């Protein structure tokens, strides 16, 4: 029984954290876009000065942001579905 409760608590915390991250990123969309642009441009790469895939296109940066946001939403929703299933198992278990 304690395993089910811990699993449910873990799913709740991780699902809420993923959804809070995506809400935070959307609320600060300009800062998120600036961060993505900086990271994907490979600026200030001292460890790897020659990079193969720096992204210069703003459209590709937006696509990367959409993919990351979608994965954050997917992780949050999936974990909350797991939480719901844990709750159903706990109520139906003998």
Buried (B, 14 or more C-beta within 10 A) or exposed (E): EEEEEEBBEBBBEBBBEBBEBBBEBEEEEEEBBEBBBEEBBBEEEEEEEEEEEEBEEEEEBEEBBEEBBEEBBEBBEBBBEBBEEBBEEEEEEE
